[in-house]
Amino acid sequence: MSFAVRLNELRVKKKKSLQEVADALGVSKTHIWELEKGRADNPSLELLTKIADYFKVSIKHLVGEDFESDQSDEMARMFRQVGDLEENERAIIDDMIQSLRNRRKGADGTN
């Protein structure tokens, strides 16, 4: 399945108009239409990242290289977002993860 088909399916599945997607991504409605029809050249990595974040999928999924589960999409999206945080904010996220893992370990005896 091509990028164009995937983009169209994601938009239709989320019940979003071309204009809504374009506004959210900061591009023109025409550009989204051209991407969906396969008429535009390859989008920039910046635009691919915005599209992936908007639809909560991985870039690999968008370009047809993802053979893993939807959970991997979510993990990749969260990882990209954490990368935008300051070092002290990433430390807080890490502490939260460790706390949640410890709480679960204490509740059911697993890691």
VOPAGU-712862 format. One record per atom (N, C-alpha, C, O, CB): residue number from 0; x, y, z negated; chain; residue in one letter. Coordinates in steps of 0.1 Angstrom, whole numbers, plus 5000, padded with zeros to 4 digits. Glycine has a CB too. Layout:
REC   resi     px     py     pz   chain   resn
REC    NUM      X      Y      Z       A      a
...
END
This chain:
REC   resi     px     py     pz   chain   resn
REC      0   5009   4988   5000       A      m
REC      0   5000   5000   5000       A      m
REC      0   5009   5012   5000       A      m
REC      0   5019   5013   4993       A      m
REC      0   4990   5000   4988       A      m
REC      1   5006   5022   5008       A      s
REC      1   5014   5034   5010       A      s
REC      1   5011   5044   4998       A      s
REC      1   5001   5043   4991       A      s
REC      1   5011   5040   5023       A      s
REC      2   5020   5054   4997       A      f
REC      2   5019   5065   4988       A      f
REC      2   5006   5072   4990       A      f
REC      2   4998   5075   4981       A      f
REC      2   5031   5074   4988       A      f
REC      3   5003   5074   5003       A      a
REC      3   4991   5082   5007       A      a
REC      3   4978   5075   5002       A      a
REC      3   4969   5081   4996       A      a
REC      3   4990   5084   5022       A      a
REC      4   4977   5062   5004       A      v
REC      4   4966   5054   5000       A      v
REC      4   4965   5054   4984       A      v
REC      4   4954   5055   4979       A      v
REC      4   4966   5039   5005       A      v
REC      5   4976   5052   4978       A      r
REC      5   4976   5052   4963       A      r
REC      5   4971   5065   4958       A      r
REC      5   4963   5065   4948       A      r
REC      5   4990   5049   4958       A      r
REC      6   4976   5076   4963       A      l
REC      6   4972   5089   4958       A      l
REC      6   4957   5091   4960       A      l
REC      6   4950   5096   4951       A      l
REC      6   4980   5100   4966       A      l
REC      7   4952   5087   4971       A      n
REC      7   4938   5089   4974       A      n
REC      7   4930   5080   4964       A      n
REC      7   4920   5085   4959       A      n
REC      7   4934   5085   4988       A      n
REC      8   4934   5068   4962       A      e
REC      8   4927   5059   4953       A      e
REC      8   4927   5064   4938       A      e
REC      8   4917   5063   4932       A      e
REC      8   4933   5045   4953       A      e
REC      9   4938   5069   4934       A      l
REC      9   4939   5075   4921       A      l
REC      9   4930   5087   4919       A      l
REC      9   4923   5088   4909       A      l
REC      9   4954   5079   4918       A      l
REC     10   4930   5096   4929       A      r
REC     10   4921   5107   4929       A      r
REC     10   4906   5103   4928       A      r
REC     10   4898   5109   4920       A      r
REC     10   4923   5117   4941       A      r
REC     11   4902   5094   4937       A      v
REC     11   4888   5090   4938       A      v
REC     11   4884   5082   4925       A      v
REC     11   4873   5084   4920       A      v
REC     11   4886   5080   4950       A      v
REC     12   4893   5074   4920       A      k
REC     12   4890   5067   4907       A      k
REC     12   4888   5076   4896       A      k
REC     12   4880   5073   4887       A      k
REC     12   4902   5057   4904       A      k
REC     13   4896   5087   4895       A      k
REC     13   4894   5097   4884       A      k
REC     13   4883   5107   4887       A      k
REC     13   4880   5116   4879       A      k
REC     13   4907   5104   4882       A      k
REC     14   4877   5105   4899       A      k
REC     14   4865   5114   4903       A      k
REC     14   4870   5129   4903       A      k
REC     14   4863   5137   4898       A      k
REC     14   4854   5112   4893       A      k
REC     15   4881   5131   4909       A      k
REC     15   4886   5145   4910       A      k
REC     15   4886   5149   4925       A      k
REC     15   4888   5141   4934       A      k
REC     15   4901   5145   4905       A      k
REC     16   4883   5162   4927       A      s
REC     16   4883   5167   4940       A      s
REC     16   4897   5171   4945       A      s
REC     16   4906   5172   4936       A      s
REC     16   4873   5179   4941       A      s
REC     17   4899   5172   4958       A      l
REC     17   4912   5177   4963       A      l
REC     17   4916   5190   4956       A      l
REC     17   4927   5192   4952       A      l
REC     17   4911   5179   4978       A      l
REC     18   4906   5199   4954       A      q
REC     18   4909   5212   4948       A      q
REC     18   4913   5210   4934       A      q
REC     18   4922   5217   4929       A      q
REC     18   4897   5221   4949       A      q
REC     19   4906   5202   4926       A      e
REC     19   4910   5200   4912       A      e
REC     19   4924   5195   4910       A      e
REC     19   4931   5200   4902       A      e
REC     19   4900   5190   4905       A      e
REC     20   4928   5185   4919       A      v
REC     20   4941   5180   4918       A      v
REC     20   4951   5190   4922       A      v
REC     20   4961   5192   4916       A      v
REC     20   4942   5167   4927       A      v
REC     21   4948   5197   4933       A      a
REC     21   4957   5208   4938       A      a
REC     21   4959   5219   4927       A      a
REC     21   4971   5223   4925       A      a
REC     21   4952   5214   4951       A      a
REC     22   4949   5223   4921       A      d
REC     22   4950   5233   4910       A      d
REC     22   4958   5228   4899       A      d
REC     22   4967   5236   4893       A      d
REC     22   4936   5237   4905       A      d
REC     23   4956   5216   4895       A      a
REC     23   4964   5210   4883       A      a
REC     23   4978   5209   4886       A      a
REC     23   4987   5210   4877       A      a
REC     23   4958   5196   4879       A      a
REC     24   4982   5206   4899       A      l
REC     24   4996   5204   4903       A      l
REC     24   5002   5217   4908       A      l
REC     24   5015   5217   4910       A      l
REC     24   4996   5194   4914       A      l
REC     25   4995   5227   4910       A      g
REC     25   5000   5240   4915       A      g
REC     25   5004   5240   4930       A      g
REC     25   5014   5246   4934       A      g
REC     25   5012   5243   4907       A      g
REC     26   4997   5232   4938       A      v
REC     26   4999   5232   4952       A      v
REC     26   4986   5235   4959       A      v
REC     26   4975   5236   4952       A      v
REC     26   5005   5218   4956       A      v
REC     27   4986   5236   4972       A      s
REC     27   4974   5238   4979       A      s
REC     27   4965   5226   4981       A      s
REC     27   4970   5214   4981       A      s
REC     27   4977   5245   4993       A      s
REC     28   4952   5228   4983       A      k
REC     28   4943   5217   4986       A      k
REC     28   4947   5210   4999       A      k
REC     28   4946   5198   5000       A      k
REC     28   4929   5222   4987       A      k
REC     29   4952   5218   5008       A      t
REC     29   4956   5212   5021       A      t
REC     29   4968   5203   5020       A      t
REC     29   4969   5193   5026       A      t
REC     29   4960   5224   5031       A      t
REC     30   4977   5207   5011       A      h
REC     30   4989   5199   5009       A      h
REC     30   4985   5185   5003       A      h
REC     30   4990   5175   5007       A      h
REC     30   4999   5206   4999       A      h
REC     31   4976   5185   4993       A      i
REC     31   4971   5172   4988       A      i
REC     31   4964   5164   4999       A      i
REC     31   4967   5152   5000       A      i
REC     31   4961   5174   4976       A      i
REC     32   4956   5170   5007       A      w
REC     32   4949   5163   5018       A      w
REC     32   4960   5157   5027       A      w
REC     32   4958   5146   5031       A      w
REC     32   4940   5173   5025       A      w
REC     33   4970   5165   5031       A      e
REC     33   4980   5160   5040       A      e
REC     33   4988   5148   5034       A      e
REC     33   4991   5139   5041       A      e
REC     33   4990   5171   5043       A      e
REC     34   4991   5149   5021       A      l
REC     34   4997   5138   5014       A      l
REC     34   4989   5125   5015       A      l
REC     34   4994   5114   5017       A      l
REC     34   5000   5141   4999       A      l
REC     35   4976   5127   5012       A      e
REC     35   4967   5116   5012       A      e
REC     35   4965   5110   5026       A      e
REC     35   4962   5098   5028       A      e
REC     35   4953   5120   5007       A      e
REC     36   4966   5118   5036       A      k
REC     36   4965   5113   5050       A      k
REC     36   4978   5108   5056       A      k
REC     36   4979   5103   5067       A      k
REC     36   4959   5124   5059       A      k
REC     37   4989   5110   5048       A      g
REC     37   5002   5106   5053       A      g
REC     37   5008   5115   5063       A      g
REC     37   5017   5112   5071       A      g
REC     37   5002   5092   5059       A      g
REC     38   5003   5127   5064       A      r
REC     38   5007   5137   5074       A      r
REC     38   5018   5146   5069       A      r
REC     38   5024   5153   5077       A      r
REC     38   4995   5145   5078       A      r
REC     39   5020   5146   5056       A      a
REC     39   5031   5155   5050       A      a
REC     39   5044   5147   5048       A      a
REC     39   5043   5135   5046       A      a
REC     39   5026   5161   5037       A      a
REC     40   5055   5154   5050       A      d
REC     40   5068   5147   5047       A      d
REC     40   5068   5143   5032       A      d
REC     40   5059   5146   5024       A      d
REC     40   5080   5156   5050       A      d
REC     41   5078   5135   5029       A      n
REC     41   5079   5130   5015       A      n
REC     41   5079   5141   5005       A      n
REC     41   5085   5152   5007       A      n
REC     41   5093   5122   5014       A      n
REC     42   5070   5140   4995       A      p
REC     42   5070   5150   4985       A      p
REC     42   5082   5151   4976       A      p
REC     42   5090   5141   4976       A      p
REC     42   5057   5148   4975       A      p
REC     43   5085   5162   4971       A      s
REC     43   5097   5164   4962       A      s
REC     43   5096   5155   4949       A      s
REC     43   5085   5151   4946       A      s
REC     43   5099   5179   4958       A      s
REC     44   5107   5153   4943       A      l
REC     44   5107   5145   4930       A      l
REC     44   5099   5153   4920       A      l
REC     44   5092   5147   4912       A      l
REC     44   5121   5143   4925       A      l
REC     45   5100   5166   4920       A      e
REC     45   5092   5174   4911       A      e
REC     45   5077   5172   4913       A      e
REC     45   5070   5171   4903       A      e
REC     45   5095   5189   4913       A      e
REC     46   5072   5172   4925       A      l
REC     46   5058   5170   4928       A      l
REC     46   5054   5156   4924       A      l
REC     46   5043   5154   4919       A      l
REC     46   5055   5173   4942       A      l
REC     47   5062   5146   4928       A      l
REC     47   5059   5132   4924       A      l
REC     47   5058   5131   4909       A      l
REC     47   5049   5124   4904       A      l
REC     47   5070   5123   4929       A      l
REC     48   5067   5137   4901       A      t
REC     48   5066   5137   4887       A      t
REC     48   5053   5143   4882       A      t
REC     48   5046   5138   4873       A      t
REC     48   5078   5144   4881       A      t
REC     49   5049   5154   4888       A      k
REC     49   5036   5161   4884       A      k
REC     49   5024   5152   4887       A      k
REC     49   5015   5151   4879       A      k
REC     49   5035   5174   4891       A      k
REC     50   5025   5146   4899       A      i
REC     50   5014   5137   4902       A      i
REC     50   5013   5125   4893       A      i
REC     50   5002   5121   4888       A      i
REC     50   5015   5132   4917       A      i
REC     51   5024   5119   4890       A      a
REC     51   5025   5107   4881       A      a
REC     51   5020   5111   4867       A      a
REC     51   5012   5104   4861       A      a
REC     51   5039   5102   4880       A      a
REC     52   5024   5123   4862       A      d
REC     52   5019   5127   4849       A      d
REC     52   5004   5130   4849       A      d
REC     52   4997   5127   4839       A      d
REC     52   5027   5140   4844       A      d
REC     53   5000   5136   4859       A      y
REC     53   4985   5140   4860       A      y
REC     53   4977   5127   4860       A      y
REC     53   4966   5127   4854       A      y
REC     53   4983   5148   4873       A      y
REC     54   4981   5117   4868       A      f
REC     54   4973   5105   4869       A      f
REC     54   4977   5094   4859       A      f
REC     54   4971   5084   4858       A      f
REC     54   4974   5099   4883       A      f
REC     55   4987   5098   4850       A      k
REC     55   4992   5089   4840       A      k
REC     55   4996   5075   4845       A      k
REC     55   4993   5065   4840       A      k
REC     55   4981   5086   4829       A      k
REC     56   5005   5076   4856       A      v
REC     56   5011   5064   4862       A      v
REC     56   5026   5067   4863       A      v
REC     56   5030   5078   4861       A      v
REC     56   5004   5060   4875       A      v
REC     57   5033   5057   4866       A      s
REC     57   5047   5058   4869       A      s
REC     57   5050   5063   4883       A      s
REC     57   5042   5061   4892       A      s
REC     57   5055   5046   4866       A      s
REC     58   5061   5069   4885       A      i
REC     58   5065   5073   4899       A      i
REC     58   5067   5060   4907       A      i
REC     58   5063   5060   4919       A      i
REC     58   5079   5081   4899       A      i
REC     59   5072   5049   4901       A      k
REC     59   5074   5037   4908       A      k
REC     59   5060   5032   4913       A      k
REC     59   5059   5027   4924       A      k
REC     59   5080   5026   4899       A      k
REC     60   5050   5033   4905       A      h
REC     60   5036   5029   4910       A      h
REC     60   5032   5038   4922       A      h
REC     60   5027   5032   4931       A      h
REC     60   5026   5031   4898       A      h
REC     61   5034   5051   4921       A      l
REC     61   5030   5059   4932       A      l
REC     61   5037   5056   4945       A      l
REC     61   5030   5056   4956       A      l
REC     61   5034   5074   4929       A      l
REC     62   5049   5052   4945       A      v
REC     62   5056   5049   4957       A      v
REC     62   5056   5034   4961       A      v
REC     62   5063   5030   4970       A      v
REC     62   5071   5054   4956       A      v
REC     63   5049   5026   4953       A      g
REC     63   5048   5012   4956       A      g
REC     63   5059   5003   4952       A      g
REC     63   5061   4992   4958       A      g
REC     63   5046   5011   4971       A      g
REC     64   5067   5007   4942       A      e
REC     64   5078   4999   4937       A      e
REC     64   5076   4993   4924       A      e
REC     64   5085   4987   4918       A      e
REC     64   5091   5007   4938       A      e
REC     65   5064   4995   4918       A      d
REC     65   5061   4990   4905       A      d
REC     65   5053   4977   4905       A      d
REC     65   5042   4977   4910       A      d
REC     65   5053   5001   4897       A      d
REC     66   5059   4967   4900       A      f
REC     66   5053   4954   4899       A      f
REC     66   5050   4950   4885       A      f
REC     66   5047   4938   4882       A      f
REC     66   5062   4943   4906       A      f
REC     67   5050   4960   4876       A      e
REC     67   5047   4957   4862       A      e
REC     67   5033   4961   4858       A      e
REC     67   5025   4966   4867       A      e
REC     67   5058   4964   4853       A      e
REC     68   5030   4960   4846       A      s
REC     68   5017   4963   4841       A      s
REC     68   5014   4978   4839       A      s
REC     68   5023   4986   4840       A      s
REC     68   5015   4956   4827       A      s
REC     69   5001   4981   4837       A      d
REC     69   4997   4995   4834       A      d
REC     69   5004   5000   4821       A      d
REC     69   5006   5012   4820       A      d
REC     69   4982   4996   4832       A      d
REC     70   5007   4992   4812       A      q
REC     70   5014   4996   4800       A      q
REC     70   5028   5002   4803       A      q
REC     70   5032   5012   4797       A      q
REC     70   5016   4984   4790       A      q
REC     71   5035   4997   4813       A      s
REC     71   5047   5002   4818       A      s
REC     71   5046   5016   4823       A      s
REC     71   5054   5025   4821       A      s
REC     71   5054   4993   4828       A      s
REC     72   5035   5019   4830       A      d
REC     72   5032   5032   4835       A      d
REC     72   5031   5042   4824       A      d
REC     72   5036   5053   4824       A      d
REC     72   5018   5032   4843       A      d
REC     73   5023   5038   4813       A      e
REC     73   5021   5047   4802       A      e
REC     73   5035   5049   4795       A      e
REC     73   5037   5061   4791       A      e
REC     73   5011   5041   4792       A      e
REC     74   5043   5039   4793       A      m
REC     74   5056   5040   4787       A      m
REC     74   5065   5050   4795       A      m
REC     74   5072   5058   4789       A      m
REC     74   5062   5027   4785       A      m
REC     75   5065   5048   4808       A      a
REC     75   5073   5057   4816       A      a
REC     75   5069   5071   4815       A      a
REC     75   5077   5081   4814       A      a
REC     75   5073   5052   4831       A      a
REC     76   5056   5074   4815       A      r
REC     76   5050   5087   4814       A      r
REC     76   5054   5093   4800       A      r
REC     76   5059   5105   4800       A      r
REC     76   5035   5087   4815       A      r
REC     77   5053   5086   4790       A      m
REC     77   5057   5091   4776       A      m
REC     77   5072   5094   4775       A      m
REC     77   5076   5104   4770       A      m
REC     77   5052   5081   4765       A      m
REC     78   5080   5085   4781       A      f
REC     78   5094   5087   4781       A      f
REC     78   5098   5100   4788       A      f
REC     78   5106   5107   4783       A      f
REC     78   5101   5075   4788       A      f
REC     79   5092   5103   4800       A      r
REC     79   5094   5115   4807       A      r
REC     79   5091   5127   4798       A      r
REC     79   5098   5137   4798       A      r
REC     79   5087   5116   4820       A      r
REC     80   5080   5126   4791       A      q
REC     80   5075   5137   4783       A      q
REC     80   5085   5140   4771       A      q
REC     80   5087   5151   4767       A      q
REC     80   5061   5135   4778       A      q
REC     81   5089   5129   4765       A      v
REC     81   5098   5130   4754       A      v
REC     81   5111   5137   4758       A      v
REC     81   5118   5144   4750       A      v
REC     81   5101   5116   4747       A      v
REC     82   5115   5134   4770       A      g
REC     82   5128   5140   4776       A      g
REC     82   5127   5155   4776       A      g
REC     82   5138   5161   4776       A      g
REC     82   5130   5135   4789       A      g
REC     83   5115   5161   4776       A      d
REC     83   5114   5175   4777       A      d
REC     83   5115   5182   4763       A      d
REC     83   5115   5194   4762       A      d
REC     83   5101   5179   4783       A      d
REC     84   5115   5174   4753       A      l
REC     84   5115   5179   4739       A      l
REC     84   5129   5183   4734       A      l
REC     84   5139   5178   4740       A      l
REC     84   5109   5169   4729       A      l
REC     85   5130   5191   4724       A      e
REC     85   5142   5195   4718       A      e
REC     85   5147   5182   4710       A      e
REC     85   5140   5174   4706       A      e
REC     85   5141   5207   4709       A      e
REC     86   5160   5182   4707       A      e
REC     86   5166   5171   4700       A      e
REC     86   5159   5168   4686       A      e
REC     86   5157   5157   4683       A      e
REC     86   5181   5174   4697       A      e
REC     87   5156   5179   4679       A      n
REC     87   5150   5177   4666       A      n
REC     87   5136   5172   4667       A      n
REC     87   5131   5164   4659       A      n
REC     87   5150   5190   4658       A      n
REC     88   5129   5175   4678       A      e
REC     88   5115   5170   4681       A      e
REC     88   5116   5155   4685       A      e
REC     88   5107   5148   4681       A      e
REC     88   5109   5178   4692       A      e
REC     89   5126   5151   4692       A      r
REC     89   5128   5137   4696       A      r
REC     89   5131   5129   4683       A      r
REC     89   5126   5118   4682       A      r
REC     89   5139   5135   4706       A      r
REC     90   5138   5135   4674       A      a
REC     90   5141   5128   4661       A      a
REC     90   5128   5126   4653       A      a
REC     90   5127   5115   4647       A      a
REC     90   5151   5136   4653       A      a
REC     91   5119   5135   4654       A      i
REC     91   5106   5134   4647       A      i
REC     91   5098   5122   4653       A      i
REC     91   5092   5114   4646       A      i
REC     91   5098   5147   4647       A      i
REC     92   5098   5122   4667       A      i
REC     92   5091   5111   4674       A      i
REC     92   5097   5097   4670       A      i
REC     92   5090   5088   4667       A      i
REC     92   5092   5113   4689       A      i
REC     93   5110   5097   4670       A      d
REC     93   5117   5084   4666       A      d
REC     93   5113   5080   4652       A      d
REC     93   5111   5068   4649       A      d
REC     93   5132   5086   4667       A      d
REC     94   5113   5090   4642       A      d
REC     94   5109   5087   4629       A      d
REC     94   5094   5081   4628       A      d
REC     94   5091   5072   4621       A      d
REC     94   5110   5099   4620       A      d
REC     95   5086   5087   4636       A      m
REC     95   5072   5083   4637       A      m
REC     95   5071   5069   4642       A      m
REC     95   5063   5061   4636       A      m
REC     95   5063   5092   4645       A      m
REC     96   5078   5066   4652       A      i
REC     96   5078   5052   4657       A      i
REC     96   5083   5042   4647       A      i
REC     96   5077   5031   4645       A      i
REC     96   5087   5051   4670       A      i
REC     97   5094   5045   4640       A      q
REC     97   5099   5036   4630       A      q
REC     97   5089   5034   4619       A      q
REC     97   5088   5023   4614       A      q
REC     97   5113   5041   4625       A      q
REC     98   5083   5045   4615       A      s
REC     98   5073   5044   4604       A      s
REC     98   5061   5035   4608       A      s
REC     98   5057   5027   4600       A      s
REC     98   5068   5058   4601       A      s
REC     99   5056   5037   4620       A      l
REC     99   5045   5028   4625       A      l
REC     99   5050   5014   4626       A      l
REC     99   5042   5005   4622       A      l
REC     99   5041   5033   4639       A      l
REC    100   5062   5011   4631       A      r
REC    100   5067   4997   4631       A      r
REC    100   5068   4991   4617       A      r
REC    100   5065   4980   4615       A      r
REC    100   5080   4997   4639       A      r
REC    101   5073   4999   4608       A      n
REC    101   5075   4994   4594       A      n
REC    101   5061   4991   4588       A      n
REC    101   5059   4982   4580       A      n
REC    101   5082   5004   4586       A      n
REC    102   5051   5000   4591       A      r
REC    102   5038   4998   4585       A      r
REC    102   5032   4985   4591       A      r
REC    102   5026   4977   4583       A      r
REC    102   5029   5010   4589       A      r
REC    103   5033   4983   4604       A      r
REC    103   5028   4971   4610       A      r
REC    103   5035   4958   4604       A      r
REC    103   5029   4948   4601       A      r
REC    103   5030   4971   4625       A      r
REC    104   5048   4959   4602       A      k
REC    104   5056   4948   4597       A      k
REC    104   5052   4945   4583       A      k
REC    104   5050   4933   4579       A      k
REC    104   5072   4952   4597       A      k
REC    105   5049   4955   4575       A      g
REC    105   5044   4953   4562       A      g
REC    105   5030   4947   4561       A      g
REC    105   5027   4939   4552       A      g
REC    105   5044   4966   4554       A      g
REC    106   5022   4950   4571       A      a
REC    106   5008   4946   4571       A      a
REC    106   5007   4931   4576       A      a
REC    106   4998   4924   4570       A      a
REC    106   5000   4954   4580       A      a
REC    107   5015   4927   4586       A      d
REC    107   5013   4914   4591       A      d
REC    107   5026   4905   4591       A      d
REC    107   5025   4894   4596       A      d
REC    107   5007   4914   4605       A      d
REC    108   5037   4911   4586       A      g
REC    108   5049   4903   4585       A      g
REC    108   5056   4901   4598       A      g
REC    108   5065   4893   4599       A      g
REC    108   5046   4890   4580       A      g
REC    109   5052   4909   4609       A      t
REC    109   5059   4908   4622       A      t
REC    109   5068   4921   4624       A      t
REC    109   5066   4930   4617       A      t
REC    109   5049   4906   4633       A      t
REC    110   5076   4920   4634       A      n
REC    110   5084   4932   4638       A      n
REC    110   5077   4941   4647       A      n
REC    110   5082   4952   4651       A      n
REC    110   5097   4928   4644       A      n
END
